[in-house]
Amino acid sequence: MMNGDQYPVTRGRDLNHVAWLYDPLVEKLSFGRERRFREKTISCMDIQDTDRILDIGCGTGSLTLLLARRITAPGEVIGIDAAPRMIAIARQKAAKKHSPAYFQVGIAESLSFADASFDWVVNSMFTHHIDSGLKEKAFAEMYRVLRPGGLLLTADIDRPTTAMGMLLGWGGRYLLLQPELEDNLLGRLADFMRGAGFVEVEKKAHLHGLVSFFKARKPE
Ligand SMILES: C[S@@+](CC[C@H](N)C(=O)[O-])C[C@H]1O[C@@H](n2cnc3c(N)ncnc32)[C@H](O)[C@@H]1O
């Protein structure tokens, strides 16, 4: 389905309405540790200079832009997000930094890319915005657009391992009325990856008792 402006519509929680607030809010809520989180994400990926990378639910493109600094042509880094205003901000940031990263509005559950067209698919703090049915579709789409042997990196909320993680995670679930968080908090992300066909699903790191970094591979 398309909205009035001809963008694909998702039933996931897109952040179009708060796009303008996203970067300042992330900076405040992470107590200035956002850059470390991004570096941690990239450190879980062994990227080659000419890889083609797709960042799904890229938001304002902070991770996409950092990834683009590692890549040279014919490699390419593309960010997609369901929220047109997030993409508009990402494009402004890219223009300001003279980055070759490319951004487009798109939805994870129905990607507009050809089969086997990426070496890496990455998504950061995205899956807790979509319900179980969309998670199934989104991971199936990530699998489809990866080349055989291609790699997935998902950084997102996972089963809490500390009291603070429990409080933040389950507090978020019930105080913010966000049922989409539940799969993550119950530790089901790896099941969605395996269900889509990914193998070698591995937890590379875990931060703040709440966020895990999963790496997985599409079989050759
Ligand atoms: C918490 S933000 C994460 C943004 C960015 N990846 C980051 O690490 O800062 C989640 C993003 O997912 C987007 N989103 C929600 N549902 C989506 C969908 N079905 N397809 C693509 N993006 C979606 C939202 O608009 C939002 O920008």
PDBQT file of the ligand as one rigid body, heavy atoms in Angstrom, charges set to zero:
ROOT
HETATM    1  C1  LIG A 301      14.960   3.456  16.640  1.00  0.00    +0.000 C 
HETATM    2  S1  LIG A 301      15.053   3.906  14.954  1.00  0.00    +0.000 S 
HETATM    3  C2  LIG A 301      16.674   3.307  14.531  1.00  0.00    +0.000 C 
HETATM    4  C3  LIG A 301      17.327   4.165  13.497  1.00  0.00    +0.000 C 
HETATM    5  C4  LIG A 301      18.782   3.827  13.171  1.00  0.00    +0.000 C 
HETATM    6  N1  LIG A 301      18.918   2.504  12.619  1.00  0.00    +0.000 N 
HETATM    7  C5  LIG A 301      19.663   4.009  14.358  1.00  0.00    +0.000 C 
HETATM    8  O1  LIG A 301      20.388   3.052  14.721  1.00  0.00    +0.000 OA
HETATM    9  O2  LIG A 301      19.691   5.121  14.911  1.00  0.00    +0.000 OA
HETATM   10  C6  LIG A 301      13.996   2.708  14.110  1.00  0.00    +0.000 C 
HETATM   11  C7  LIG A 301      13.710   3.118  12.672  1.00  0.00    +0.000 C 
HETATM   12  O3  LIG A 301      12.954   2.092  12.028  1.00  0.00    +0.000 OA
HETATM   13  C8  LIG A 301      12.061   2.732  11.110  1.00  0.00    +0.000 C 
HETATM   14  N2  LIG A 301      11.017   1.764  10.722  1.00  0.00    +0.000 N 
HETATM   15  C9  LIG A 301       9.945   1.339  11.428  1.00  0.00    +0.000 A 
HETATM   16  N3  LIG A 301       9.270   0.407  10.740  1.00  0.00    +0.000 NA
HETATM   17  C10 LIG A 301       9.937   0.229   9.564  1.00  0.00    +0.000 A 
HETATM   18  C11 LIG A 301       9.758  -0.634   8.438  1.00  0.00    +0.000 A 
HETATM   19  N4  LIG A 301       8.763  -1.505   8.387  1.00  0.00    +0.000 N 
HETATM   20  N5  LIG A 301      10.656  -0.570   7.435  1.00  0.00    +0.000 NA
HETATM   21  C12 LIG A 301      11.695   0.311   7.479  1.00  0.00    +0.000 A 
HETATM   22  N6  LIG A 301      11.905   1.151   8.511  1.00  0.00    +0.000 NA
HETATM   23  C13 LIG A 301      11.056   1.110   9.551  1.00  0.00    +0.000 A 
HETATM   24  C14 LIG A 301      11.585   3.953  11.867  1.00  0.00    +0.000 C 
HETATM   25  O4  LIG A 301      11.045   4.951  11.026  1.00  0.00    +0.000 OA
HETATM   26  C15 LIG A 301      12.883   4.399  12.554  1.00  0.00    +0.000 C 
HETATM   27  O5  LIG A 301      13.588   5.334  11.795  1.00  0.00    +0.000 OA
ENDROOT
TORSDOF 0
